[in-house]
Amino acid sequence: MQTNSGSVQTPANVAPGHYILDSVTSKDGTTIGYRQFGHGPGVVILHGAMSSSQTHQQLAEALADAFTVYVVDRRGRDLSGPHGRDYSIQKEVEDLDALLTKTGAHNVFGVSSGALISLRSTLALPTIHKAVLFEPPLSINGSAPTAWLTRYDKEIAQGKVAAALVTGMKGAQMGPALFRAMPHRLLELFTNMAMTREDKKAKDGDVTWRMLASALHYDGQLLVEMAETLESFRGIGAEVLLLGGSKSPNYLKFALDGLEKVLPHVSRVTLTGMNHGGAGNSNMGGQPEQVAQQLRKFFA
């Protein structure tokens, strides 16, 4: 792979950050694109809501000396095709299955809604030998909030992107508690300003919040579809590591509590001082090096 030393010609699909752009075709014909880093045993990373493969580039780079890391753009993002009219968790499982088949990878790391997909996939796909789940929002006895989805969908339909994002953030209990306590309209103003700044700074190929906003509907759909399915995961035969941050919302900790009780081959680590965005890039508030340390141990 090109190292920017100038001694080797860069292949057309190798980007300046030392990754290969590639894709696979899912069962229904949808293109699923991904960024490939490093060399070694394969690890697939599935991002969560309001994220893309770019969100976990630093995590991939931290693992690239020991693993071949495939960072997926899930449906509806950047390198991949649309969600499709018949979108469901099964489509996401088929997307992952296609990538595992192509790459020969057996290790999966899922974040948030990506962890829900990883969880269902680990039950369905024997090709997954080890899975790490970072705070899947699995609803147990109604624990995960979903009532916000109706208002969010209405605001997106009206073109009120900032308002919809605030609805999603408050509903899912994301962001600092101080921000969530602010009036909706004030947060909407701040969010609009932040998106405008991001749009101005965005380079060609960057995936912005404005681009990701409408995809939040489909992540919400996964929450609803996966609700109250905890008992089904007693049949998982793969090794599973549960990761969570000490500063994350209680309903995410509750989901990890439930999974820890039912998964046959499970271990759990709580990362002190980390929140739900802990696996993301450091400029987004993440702590990718700490997460990489846990993945290195588990996937070794």
Summary of the structure (lengths in Angstrom):
residues: 300
radius of gyration: 18.5
end to end distance: 23.2
largest distance: 58.9
contacts: 1010
relative contact order: 0.14
helix: 44%
strand: 16%
